[in-house]
Amino acid sequence: MTMEKRLAKSEVWQARIPTKLARDLEQDAEVFGLNGRSEIVREALTMLHRRADEQRMADGIAEYYGGKQAPLPAGIDR
């Protein structure tokens, strides 16, 4: 019998950050209504991933158009 490989539902990531950044992040968390370090880190990593996805899309569009400006959608004037 072979055992099915199961992926964990979550992982623990750790990082040391400067004290000032930690205090700034705690204040930022209040703005977004985040409770605790785990929520702060999850939201920060989600935002990082979203920005990376956006950058990959922008890079793909730039590559497709070979450095020329991509056309605007129909009905949009410059």
Chimera marker file (.cmm) of the C-alpha trace (Angstrom):
<marker_set name="trace">
<marker id="1" x="0.000" y="0.000" z="0.000" r="1" g="1" b="0" radius="0.5"/>
<marker id="2" x="1.283" y="3.476" z="-0.837" r="1" g="1" b="0" radius="0.5"/>
<marker id="3" x="0.608" y="6.366" z="1.469" r="1" g="1" b="0" radius="0.5"/>
<marker id="4" x="-1.037" y="9.355" z="-0.132" r="1" g="1" b="0" radius="0.5"/>
<marker id="5" x="1.057" y="12.475" z="0.293" r="1" g="1" b="0" radius="0.5"/>
<marker id="6" x="-1.032" y="15.125" z="2.023" r="1" g="1" b="0" radius="0.5"/>
<marker id="7" x="-0.167" y="18.795" z="2.063" r="1" g="1" b="0" radius="0.5"/>
<marker id="8" x="-0.438" y="20.670" z="5.336" r="1" g="1" b="0" radius="0.5"/>
<marker id="9" x="-3.270" y="23.183" z="5.532" r="1" g="1" b="0" radius="0.5"/>
<marker id="10" x="-0.879" y="25.786" z="6.867" r="1" g="1" b="0" radius="0.5"/>
<marker id="11" x="2.783" y="26.457" z="7.501" r="1" g="1" b="0" radius="0.5"/>
<marker id="12" x="4.629" y="28.488" z="10.091" r="1" g="1" b="0" radius="0.5"/>
<marker id="13" x="6.993" y="31.161" z="8.803" r="1" g="1" b="0" radius="0.5"/>
<marker id="14" x="9.107" y="33.258" z="11.118" r="1" g="1" b="0" radius="0.5"/>
<marker id="15" x="11.140" y="36.417" z="10.708" r="1" g="1" b="0" radius="0.5"/>
<marker id="16" x="12.938" y="38.828" z="12.974" r="1" g="1" b="0" radius="0.5"/>
<marker id="17" x="12.023" y="42.448" z="12.311" r="1" g="1" b="0" radius="0.5"/>
<marker id="18" x="13.288" y="45.723" z="13.769" r="1" g="1" b="0" radius="0.5"/>
<marker id="19" x="11.402" y="46.945" z="16.833" r="1" g="1" b="0" radius="0.5"/>
<marker id="20" x="10.318" y="50.167" z="15.117" r="1" g="1" b="0" radius="0.5"/>
<marker id="21" x="8.788" y="48.227" z="12.233" r="1" g="1" b="0" radius="0.5"/>
<marker id="22" x="6.955" y="46.010" z="14.721" r="1" g="1" b="0" radius="0.5"/>
<marker id="23" x="5.438" y="49.076" z="16.432" r="1" g="1" b="0" radius="0.5"/>
<marker id="24" x="4.538" y="50.606" z="13.052" r="1" g="1" b="0" radius="0.5"/>
<marker id="25" x="2.853" y="47.363" z="11.977" r="1" g="1" b="0" radius="0.5"/>
<marker id="26" x="0.834" y="47.266" z="15.189" r="1" g="1" b="0" radius="0.5"/>
<marker id="27" x="-0.460" y="50.764" z="14.388" r="1" g="1" b="0" radius="0.5"/>
<marker id="28" x="-1.143" y="49.736" z="10.788" r="1" g="1" b="0" radius="0.5"/>
<marker id="29" x="-3.074" y="46.709" z="12.045" r="1" g="1" b="0" radius="0.5"/>
<marker id="30" x="-5.444" y="49.006" z="13.924" r="1" g="1" b="0" radius="0.5"/>
<marker id="31" x="-6.240" y="50.834" z="10.673" r="1" g="1" b="0" radius="0.5"/>
<marker id="32" x="-7.254" y="47.550" z="9.024" r="1" g="1" b="0" radius="0.5"/>
<marker id="33" x="-8.866" y="45.998" z="12.093" r="1" g="1" b="0" radius="0.5"/>
<marker id="34" x="-6.341" y="43.163" z="12.291" r="1" g="1" b="0" radius="0.5"/>
<marker id="35" x="-5.957" y="41.358" z="15.603" r="1" g="1" b="0" radius="0.5"/>
<marker id="36" x="-2.575" y="39.963" z="16.525" r="1" g="1" b="0" radius="0.5"/>
<marker id="37" x="0.652" y="39.189" z="14.792" r="1" g="1" b="0" radius="0.5"/>
<marker id="38" x="-0.654" y="36.219" z="12.818" r="1" g="1" b="0" radius="0.5"/>
<marker id="39" x="-3.322" y="38.334" z="11.130" r="1" g="1" b="0" radius="0.5"/>
<marker id="40" x="-0.766" y="41.069" z="10.428" r="1" g="1" b="0" radius="0.5"/>
<marker id="41" x="1.685" y="38.629" z="8.850" r="1" g="1" b="0" radius="0.5"/>
<marker id="42" x="-1.029" y="36.836" z="6.839" r="1" g="1" b="0" radius="0.5"/>
<marker id="43" x="-2.339" y="40.130" z="5.447" r="1" g="1" b="0" radius="0.5"/>
<marker id="44" x="1.178" y="41.375" z="4.653" r="1" g="1" b="0" radius="0.5"/>
<marker id="45" x="2.064" y="38.173" z="2.820" r="1" g="1" b="0" radius="0.5"/>
<marker id="46" x="-1.261" y="38.222" z="0.961" r="1" g="1" b="0" radius="0.5"/>
<marker id="47" x="-0.552" y="41.791" z="-0.161" r="1" g="1" b="0" radius="0.5"/>
<marker id="48" x="2.979" y="40.805" z="-1.240" r="1" g="1" b="0" radius="0.5"/>
<marker id="49" x="1.595" y="37.899" z="-3.264" r="1" g="1" b="0" radius="0.5"/>
<marker id="50" x="-1.085" y="40.104" z="-4.867" r="1" g="1" b="0" radius="0.5"/>
<marker id="51" x="1.529" y="42.695" z="-5.881" r="1" g="1" b="0" radius="0.5"/>
<marker id="52" x="3.756" y="39.975" z="-7.336" r="1" g="1" b="0" radius="0.5"/>
<marker id="53" x="0.798" y="38.633" z="-9.366" r="1" g="1" b="0" radius="0.5"/>
<marker id="54" x="0.096" y="42.145" z="-10.663" r="1" g="1" b="0" radius="0.5"/>
<marker id="55" x="3.750" y="42.611" z="-11.589" r="1" g="1" b="0" radius="0.5"/>
<marker id="56" x="3.839" y="39.270" z="-13.425" r="1" g="1" b="0" radius="0.5"/>
<marker id="57" x="0.745" y="40.304" z="-15.394" r="1" g="1" b="0" radius="0.5"/>
<marker id="58" x="2.259" y="43.710" z="-16.230" r="1" g="1" b="0" radius="0.5"/>
<marker id="59" x="5.519" y="42.058" z="-17.289" r="1" g="1" b="0" radius="0.5"/>
<marker id="60" x="3.589" y="39.625" z="-19.482" r="1" g="1" b="0" radius="0.5"/>
<marker id="61" x="1.691" y="42.442" z="-21.171" r="1" g="1" b="0" radius="0.5"/>
<marker id="62" x="4.898" y="44.419" z="-21.723" r="1" g="1" b="0" radius="0.5"/>
<marker id="63" x="6.580" y="41.359" z="-23.207" r="1" g="1" b="0" radius="0.5"/>
<marker id="64" x="3.583" y="40.640" z="-25.459" r="1" g="1" b="0" radius="0.5"/>
<marker id="65" x="3.572" y="44.191" z="-26.841" r="1" g="1" b="0" radius="0.5"/>
<marker id="66" x="7.362" y="44.254" z="-27.190" r="1" g="1" b="0" radius="0.5"/>
<marker id="67" x="7.909" y="47.532" z="-25.362" r="1" g="1" b="0" radius="0.5"/>
<marker id="68" x="5.146" y="49.368" z="-27.224" r="1" g="1" b="0" radius="0.5"/>
<marker id="69" x="2.288" y="50.821" z="-25.225" r="1" g="1" b="0" radius="0.5"/>
<marker id="70" x="-0.635" y="48.432" z="-24.901" r="1" g="1" b="0" radius="0.5"/>
<marker id="71" x="-3.861" y="49.695" z="-26.450" r="1" g="1" b="0" radius="0.5"/>
<marker id="72" x="-6.536" y="51.066" z="-24.140" r="1" g="1" b="0" radius="0.5"/>
<marker id="73" x="-9.876" y="49.248" z="-23.880" r="1" g="1" b="0" radius="0.5"/>
<marker id="74" x="-12.580" y="50.196" z="-26.400" r="1" g="1" b="0" radius="0.5"/>
<marker id="75" x="-14.321" y="53.437" z="-25.475" r="1" g="1" b="0" radius="0.5"/>
<marker id="76" x="-11.407" y="54.807" z="-23.437" r="1" g="1" b="0" radius="0.5"/>
<marker id="77" x="-9.742" y="57.903" z="-24.854" r="1" g="1" b="0" radius="0.5"/>
<marker id="78" x="-6.262" y="59.150" z="-24.020" r="1" g="1" b="0" radius="0.5"/>
<link id1="1" id2="2" r="1" g="1" b="0" radius="0.2"/>
<link id1="2" id2="3" r="1" g="1" b="0" radius="0.2"/>
<link id1="3" id2="4" r="1" g="1" b="0" radius="0.2"/>
<link id1="4" id2="5" r="1" g="1" b="0" radius="0.2"/>
<link id1="5" id2="6" r="1" g="1" b="0" radius="0.2"/>
<link id1="6" id2="7" r="1" g="1" b="0" radius="0.2"/>
<link id1="7" id2="8" r="1" g="1" b="0" radius="0.2"/>
<link id1="8" id2="9" r="1" g="1" b="0" radius="0.2"/>
<link id1="9" id2="10" r="1" g="1" b="0" radius="0.2"/>
<link id1="10" id2="11" r="1" g="1" b="0" radius="0.2"/>
<link id1="11" id2="12" r="1" g="1" b="0" radius="0.2"/>
<link id1="12" id2="13" r="1" g="1" b="0" radius="0.2"/>
<link id1="13" id2="14" r="1" g="1" b="0" radius="0.2"/>
<link id1="14" id2="15" r="1" g="1" b="0" radius="0.2"/>
<link id1="15" id2="16" r="1" g="1" b="0" radius="0.2"/>
<link id1="16" id2="17" r="1" g="1" b="0" radius="0.2"/>
<link id1="17" id2="18" r="1" g="1" b="0" radius="0.2"/>
<link id1="18" id2="19" r="1" g="1" b="0" radius="0.2"/>
<link id1="19" id2="20" r="1" g="1" b="0" radius="0.2"/>
<link id1="20" id2="21" r="1" g="1" b="0" radius="0.2"/>
<link id1="21" id2="22" r="1" g="1" b="0" radius="0.2"/>
<link id1="22" id2="23" r="1" g="1" b="0" radius="0.2"/>
<link id1="23" id2="24" r="1" g="1" b="0" radius="0.2"/>
<link id1="24" id2="25" r="1" g="1" b="0" radius="0.2"/>
<link id1="25" id2="26" r="1" g="1" b="0" radius="0.2"/>
<link id1="26" id2="27" r="1" g="1" b="0" radius="0.2"/>
<link id1="27" id2="28" r="1" g="1" b="0" radius="0.2"/>
<link id1="28" id2="29" r="1" g="1" b="0" radius="0.2"/>
<link id1="29" id2="30" r="1" g="1" b="0" radius="0.2"/>
<link id1="30" id2="31" r="1" g="1" b="0" radius="0.2"/>
<link id1="31" id2="32" r="1" g="1" b="0" radius="0.2"/>
<link id1="32" id2="33" r="1" g="1" b="0" radius="0.2"/>
<link id1="33" id2="34" r="1" g="1" b="0" radius="0.2"/>
<link id1="34" id2="35" r="1" g="1" b="0" radius="0.2"/>
<link id1="35" id2="36" r="1" g="1" b="0" radius="0.2"/>
<link id1="36" id2="37" r="1" g="1" b="0" radius="0.2"/>
<link id1="37" id2="38" r="1" g="1" b="0" radius="0.2"/>
<link id1="38" id2="39" r="1" g="1" b="0" radius="0.2"/>
<link id1="39" id2="40" r="1" g="1" b="0" radius="0.2"/>
<link id1="40" id2="41" r="1" g="1" b="0" radius="0.2"/>
<link id1="41" id2="42" r="1" g="1" b="0" radius="0.2"/>
<link id1="42" id2="43" r="1" g="1" b="0" radius="0.2"/>
<link id1="43" id2="44" r="1" g="1" b="0" radius="0.2"/>
<link id1="44" id2="45" r="1" g="1" b="0" radius="0.2"/>
<link id1="45" id2="46" r="1" g="1" b="0" radius="0.2"/>
<link id1="46" id2="47" r="1" g="1" b="0" radius="0.2"/>
<link id1="47" id2="48" r="1" g="1" b="0" radius="0.2"/>
<link id1="48" id2="49" r="1" g="1" b="0" radius="0.2"/>
<link id1="49" id2="50" r="1" g="1" b="0" radius="0.2"/>
<link id1="50" id2="51" r="1" g="1" b="0" radius="0.2"/>
<link id1="51" id2="52" r="1" g="1" b="0" radius="0.2"/>
<link id1="52" id2="53" r="1" g="1" b="0" radius="0.2"/>
<link id1="53" id2="54" r="1" g="1" b="0" radius="0.2"/>
<link id1="54" id2="55" r="1" g="1" b="0" radius="0.2"/>
<link id1="55" id2="56" r="1" g="1" b="0" radius="0.2"/>
<link id1="56" id2="57" r="1" g="1" b="0" radius="0.2"/>
<link id1="57" id2="58" r="1" g="1" b="0" radius="0.2"/>
<link id1="58" id2="59" r="1" g="1" b="0" radius="0.2"/>
<link id1="59" id2="60" r="1" g="1" b="0" radius="0.2"/>
<link id1="60" id2="61" r="1" g="1" b="0" radius="0.2"/>
<link id1="61" id2="62" r="1" g="1" b="0" radius="0.2"/>
<link id1="62" id2="63" r="1" g="1" b="0" radius="0.2"/>
<link id1="63" id2="64" r="1" g="1" b="0" radius="0.2"/>
<link id1="64" id2="65" r="1" g="1" b="0" radius="0.2"/>
<link id1="65" id2="66" r="1" g="1" b="0" radius="0.2"/>
<link id1="66" id2="67" r="1" g="1" b="0" radius="0.2"/>
<link id1="67" id2="68" r="1" g="1" b="0" radius="0.2"/>
<link id1="68" id2="69" r="1" g="1" b="0" radius="0.2"/>
<link id1="69" id2="70" r="1" g="1" b="0" radius="0.2"/>
<link id1="70" id2="71" r="1" g="1" b="0" radius="0.2"/>
<link id1="71" id2="72" r="1" g="1" b="0" radius="0.2"/>
<link id1="72" id2="73" r="1" g="1" b="0" radius="0.2"/>
<link id1="73" id2="74" r="1" g="1" b="0" radius="0.2"/>
<link id1="74" id2="75" r="1" g="1" b="0" radius="0.2"/>
<link id1="75" id2="76" r="1" g="1" b="0" radius="0.2"/>
<link id1="76" id2="77" r="1" g="1" b="0" radius="0.2"/>
<link id1="77" id2="78" r="1" g="1" b="0" radius="0.2"/>
</marker_set>
